[in-house]
Amino acid sequence: MCINGRLLQKDKAMIGHQRQLQLLDMYVHSGTMSHAYLFTGPRHVGKLTMARVVAAALLCEKKGTETGLLFSCSACNACRLARAGTHPDIYTVDAEEREEHPLRLEDIQRLRERAALSAYGGTHIFFIRDVSRVTREAANALLKVLEEPRGNVVFFLLASVVGDVLPTIQSRCAHVRFWPLSEDVLSAGLQSEHRVKEETALLAARLSRGLAGVAFRLASSPEQLKTEAQEQEHIATLLDASIAERMNYAEKLREKPEAMREWFTKSITTLAGSVHAALQKPDGRPVVAADACRLLMEREEQFLKPYGVKRILFEDALIQLET
């Protein structure tokens, strides 16, 4: 729904990212929108939600009649269709939901055919997730689409790491980066936008690793919130475990790359919290925790590469880790 100009998709409101909101609002209201944007940042940080907010502002039949960042009225036919996910001018190509399967040539061909049609509301809007995973043939086809856009179109290309996106694709897009949010911003957003109780909002914000999508999911489910708290406690215990215990843990996840990736993310968050806690204590060890955090961030970046040998990188991280 859309409340006071804030677009909600599947009950998710835009929390934080004020600089990005202001920048994109300036483009919309000045009529200087680029035909292609590259949004980069961690999964669940809010990239797709932001793209949907911009799309609603562009398609709203009452745009320009009200003030407010990326305003959309929620009442017009365009807003209702966008909210329901059935607006004919919004088209999504999603590689994230296909896990290991990249964007394929046929995906881009369908996109190009859709762009060639007349837009119902005057503007075609395309969401492309995850543009870092694309076959060579699909990449070449996408480049042609970006180089020679037909009609009034706006492409939102989403990726986790900008370095994984082909430079030729990067060069044809306006780049907008998204970073994890602070606990204060997330907690305040959950309370003001979703009426989450303060205690629940604080815990969800702390456990979410700065990711608004994760924070909302945890705050919406007491069971998931409890489970996540237990998992992060287990992660903290594992960081102090012996190498033999870590290898036993690695063996359990050897065929679960998604679980390995979750371990990296949660462990980095736990260590970052340890750094902040150590800085507040005269006898703390912030340098040790910071070095361990840096090591995991480096291994995680290698792990996320398409050509990375995930199991070996995961085991190496567990062996090298010293806290």
Summary of the structure (lengths in Angstrom):
residues: 323
radius of gyration: 21.2
end to end distance: 45.5
largest distance: 66.4
contacts: 1012
relative contact order: 0.11
helix: 55%
strand: 11%
